Structures are given as C-alpha cells and as structure tokens.
Amino acid sequence: MGHNSAACALRVEVRLFNSLTRYDGNGGHGRHMELEAGSTVGDILRHFGIPPGEVFLVLVNGRDITPQLNGGPRLGFAVEEGDVVALSGPVPYSWGYGAPVV
C-alpha cells in the first residue's frame, strides 16, 4: 500500500431516516462517503455527530445488524467497499415511542 492512499480507502453510501435526518444537510437521501479501510458504524456516527443512543436501527445492505430492539448500534461493525448503511431513529407509533409494533 505504501504511498497509495486510494488503496486504503473504501466508499460507502449512508442514508439517515426519521429523527436522524437532522444530522445530514442532504435530508437523509443518501450520501457517498470515503472512509479508511477498517472503518466501522461507530466511525460513521462520529462523522455525522450522531449520539449512539439516538440510533434504534442499523441496516447494512438491507440486513439488520442491530443486536436487539432498542439495544443500540453495533459500533464495531466494520463496513466494506460499496456497502449501503441505513441509520434510523425511533419510528412514530413504534416500540421506541412506547407503543408495540403490531
């Protein structure tokens, strides 16, 4: 790798939903980011300034990586080249607001 910094970078798309859209000037519609190899969900949250306690659901390529409902995000989950990472706060009328999802 040496001097070739491009070999150490990976590109992901991040989408923010519900209450988390306020952290993105793009309205949560998706933003491509270049990250260092080995970057994690926690690194993405730090980039946007999102407190982990506000994240209720994390999807990577459509797969739920949230350990349990309201269990917080897996901050150490490593993202890979081309991943689409969707982050959501609580959804109105969902368990996160006190009403069970039926």
KOLZA-392232 format. One record per atom (N, C-alpha, C, O): residue in one letter; x, y, z. Coordinates in steps of 0.001 Angstrom, whole numbers, padded with zeros to 6 digits, always signed. Layout:
% KOLZA-392232
aXYZ
...
END
This chain:
% KOLZA-392232
m+000815-001177+000000
m+000000+000000+000000
m+000868+001253+000000
m+000694+002102-000874
g+001757+001396+000906
g+002712+002489+000913
g+002118+003863+000712
g+001327+004335+001528
h+002506+004511-000391
h+002088+005883-000649
h+000747+005984-001353
h+000245+007088-001564
n+000169+004875-001715
n-001087+004891-002450
n-002257+004929-001475
n-002749+003883-001053
s-002705+006133-001117
s-003776+006261-000128
s-005101+005752-000661
s-005970+005378+000127
a-005289+005724-001993
a-006543+005236-002563
a-006755+003766-002226
a-007894+003319-002097
a-005666+003009-002083
a-005791+001595-001762
a-006298+001403-000337
a-006791+000325-000004
c-006189+002418+000506
c-006620+002324+001894
c-008020+002872+002109
c-008517+002879+003235
a-008659+003330+001042
a-009969+003955+001188
a-011061+003010+000690
a-010828+002154-000163
l-012243+003190+001242
l-013412+002481+000749
l-014555+003473+000649
l-014595+004468+001373
r-015474+003196-000245
r-016590+004102-000489
r-017880+003411-000063
r-018148+002278-000463
v-018679+004103+000752
v-019971+003587+001207
v-021033+004663+000993
v-020724+005844+000834
e-022277+004230+000993
e-023398+005170+000959
e-024091+005122+002310
e-024370+004042+002832
v-024368+006284+002874
v-025041+006369+004172
v-026378+007067+003976
v-026456+008127+003355
r-027432+006456+004516
r-028773+007031+004461
r-029294+007181+005886
r-029214+006253+006691
l-029827+008359+006184
l-030375+008635+007513
l-031890+008759+007423
l-032414+009359+006484
f-032593+008190+008405
f-034049+008184+008399
f-034611+008688+009721
f-033936+008694+010750
n-035864+009108+009659
n-036643+009549+010811
n-035926+010679+011543
n-035512+011648+010908
s-035771+010582+012836
s-035215+011687+013618
s-033740+011959+013295
s-033221+013006+013680
l-033060+011052+012605
l-031638+011237+012321
l-031387+012120+011101
l-030249+012533+010874
t-032416+012421+010312
t-032206+013253+009119
t-031689+014637+009482
t-031080+015302+008643
r-031915+015082+010698
r-031445+016415+011099
r-029914+016503+011152
r-029353+017598+011182
y-029246+015350+011162
y-027784+015340+011202
y-027160+015422+009807
y-025938+015484+009669
d-027991+015422+008795
d-027482+015419+007423
d-028116+016566+006645
d-029339+016620+006519
g-027324+017462+006133
g-027836+018572+005348
g-028467+018135+004034
g-029045+018954+003320
n-028361+016851+003709
n-028904+016305+002468
n-030293+015714+002686
n-030828+015087+001772
g-030884+015885+003838
g-032220+015355+004100
g-032269+013849+004255
g-033350+013260+004211
g-031119+013211+004436
g-031089+011773+004654
g-031218+010952+003386
g-031329+009728+003455
h-031207+011606+002221
h-031451+010892+000970
h-030269+010072+000484
h-030354+009425-000560
g-029219+010088+001191
g-028061+009285+000820
g-026856+010160+000532
g-026942+011176-000157
r-025774+009748+001062
r-024528+010473+000861
r-023421+009444+000704
r-023282+008533+001520
h-022637+009600-000352
h-021478+008737-000539
h-020327+009300+000267
h-020089+010508+000285
m-019624+008414+000927
m-018507+008808+001769
m-017311+007932+001458
m-017453+006753+001135
e-016129+008524+001560
e-014898+007745+001503
e-014370+007621+002917
e-014209+008614+003626
l-014104+006394+003314
l-013624+006098+004659
l-012326+005312+004559
l-012007+004744+003515
e-011598+005290+005637
e-010394+004464+005697
e-010792+002997+005799
e-011823+002663+006382
a-009975+002138+005234
a-010206+000700+005369
a-010300+000354+006848
a-009537+000875+007662
g-011222-000512+007188
g-011411-000909+008576
g-012360-000005+009347
g-012546-000197+010549
s-012972+000987+008678
s-013905+001888+009361
s-015153+001124+009800
s-015522+000102+009222
t-015781+001654+010835
t-016911+000975+011459
t-018153+001862+011473
t-018107+003038+011112
v-019256+001265+011899
v-020501+002025+012083
v-020249+003167+013069
v-020762+004270+012877
g-019475+002919+014106
g-019139+003964+015080
g-018428+005143+014429
g-018676+006293+014791
d-017544+004866+013467
d-016855+005944+012747
d-017847+006786+011950
d-017712+008008+011879
i-018830+006143+011357
i-019859+006873+010598
i-020671+007758+011530
i-020941+008916+011209
l-021061+007225+012680
l-021828+008032+013639
l-021016+009243+014087
l-021550+010348+014187
r-019734+009040+014354
r-018879+010168+014763
r-018777+011210+013650
r-018775+012410+013924
h-018694+010759+012402
h-018610+011691+011276
h-019823+012631+011243
h-019678+013830+011003
f-021000+012087+011482
f-022223+012886+011440
f-022535+013549+012775
f-023418+014403+012845
g-021822+013167+013844
g-022105+013711+015175
g-023368+013143+015789
g-024046+013822+016560
i-023692+011897+015450
i-024909+011250+015953
i-024580+010492+017236
i-023734+009598+017221
p-025237+010836+018347
p-025033+010060+019576
p-025569+008634+019391
p-026687+008470+018903
p-024811+007609+019761
p-025272+006227+019572
p-026633+005944+020199
p-027388+005121+019682
g-026955+006607+021296
g-028240+006383+021953
g-029442+006826+021139
g-030572+006457+021460
e-029221+007608+020094
e-030331+008046+019241
e-030590+007104+018075
e-031553+007288+017331
v-029733+006090+017908
v-029867+005153+016792
v-030621+003914+017276
v-030192+003240+018212
f-031757+003623+016621
f-032572+002482+017015
f-032487+001327+016026
f-032847+000197+016358
l-032010+001605+014803
l-031943+000564+013789
l-030779+000861+012858
l-030604+001994+012410
v-029980-000170+012569
v-028885-000056+011607
v-029049-001192+010600
v-029099-002366+010967
l-029130-000819+009329
l-029173-001804+008252
l-027919-001632+007402
l-027562-000512+007035
v-027264-002720+007095
v-026136-002702+006173
v-026528-003598+005009
v-026705-004806+005167
n-026661-002982+003833
n-027124-003690+002638
n-028457-004391+002885
n-028689-005498+002399
g-029330-003731+003648
g-030659-004255+003932
g-030723-005264+005057
g-031810-005724+005406
r-029585-005622+005635
r-029545-006603+006731
r-029471-005890+008072
r-028601-005047+008291
d-030378-006232+008955
d-030433-005620+010283
d-029249-006110+011111
d-029108-007304+011373
i-028391-005154+011521
i-027253-005529+012368
i-027433-005013+013795
i-026494-005031+014591
t-028651-004551+014113
t-028940-004095+015460
t-029096-005334+016338
t-029878-006220+015991
p-028383-005433+017459
p-028419-006665+018247
p-029799-007016+018794
p-030155-008192+018868
q-030573-006011+019177
q-031930-006237+019681
q-032654-004911+019645
q-032027-003857+019547
l-033967-004959+019724
l-034759-003740+019704
l-034315-002833+020834
l-034285-003246+021994
n-033973-001609+020503
n-033513-000611+021460
n-032224-001043+022157
n-031939-000606+023272
g-031437-001913+021490
g-030190-002381+022083
g-028993-001535+021690
g-027875-001788+022138
g-029221-000534+020857
g-028125+000310+020412
g-027407-000301+019228
g-027515-001501+018976
p-026679+000521+018509
p-025979+000030+017319
p-024719-000750+017672
p-024142-000566+018743
r-024303-001616+016764
r-023030-002336+016909
r-021943-001415+016375
r-021629-001437+015185
l-021381-000622+017245
l-020415+000401+016851
l-019174-000182+016189
l-018556+000481+015356
g-018802-001389+016534
g-017597-002001+016000
g-017796-002755+014698
g-016848-003348+014184
f-019011-002747+014149
f-019275-003464+012902
f-018528-002787+011757
f-018782-001620+011460
a-017615-003502+011115
a-016791-002942+010035
a-017578-002909+008725
a-018197-003897+008332
v-017543-001758+008062
v-018189-001628+006758
v-017192-001968+005664
v-015979-001893+005863
e-017719-002343+004508
e-016883-002751+003391
e-017201-001917+002160
e-018230-001244+002103
e-016328-001967+001198
e-016481-001240-000057
e-017871-001489-000658
e-018297-002634-000808
g-018568-000395-000999
g-019863-000488-001663
g-021056-000694-000752
g-022189-000738-001231
d-020835-000823+000560
d-021959-001025+001477
d-022901+000177+001467
d-022485+001319+001274
v-024182-000120+001683
v-025187+000914+001915
v-025588+000780+003373
v-026104-000257+003789
v-025350+001835+004153
v-025622+001834+005587
v-026801+002754+005846
v-026737+003951+005565
a-027879+002195+006380
a-029069+002970+006710
a-029186+003055+008223
a-029137+002043+008922
l-029340+004275+008718
l-029451+004524+010157
l-030796+005166+010434
l-031200+006090+009728
s-031494+004687+011453
s-032805+005228+011777
s-032935+005487+013270
s-032454+004716+014101
g-033591+006583+013585
g-034024+006833+014943
g-035343+006109+015149
g-035762+005344+014280
p-036006+006329+016270
p-037283+005655+016505
p-038334+006094+015494
p-038334+007231+015021
v-039226+005168+015176
v-040314+005432+014241
v-041566+005754+015059
v-041889+005015+015989
p-042282+006845+014734
p-043517+007147+015483
p-044449+005943+015510
p-044581+005226+014518
y-045080+005732+016631
y-046011+004640+016885
y-045331+003281+016921
y-045979+002251+016735
s-044031+003280+017158
s-043315+002020+017255
s-042936+001770+018716
s-043232+002584+019591
w-042293+000664+018962
w-041869+000308+020308
w-041016+001408+020919
w-041106+001662+022120
g-040192+002065+020112
g-039316+003113+020607
g-040054+004272+021242
g-039485+005006+022050
y-041328+004445+020880
y-042129+005503+021462
y-043125+004984+022489
y-043964+005742+022977
g-043041+003720+022818
g-043895+003176+023875
g-045060+002349+023388
g-045693+001670+024196
a-045373+002372+022110
a-046469+001565+021587
a-045889+000351+020864
a-044978+000505+020050
p-046389-000832+021138
p-045838-002011+020466
p-046142-001985+018974
p-047158-001443+018540
v-045240-002581+018199
v-045471-002742+016778
v-046358-003953+016589
v-046055-005032+017099
v-047438-003789+015869
v-048397-004891+015676
v-048305-005399+014258
v-049027-006324+013886
END
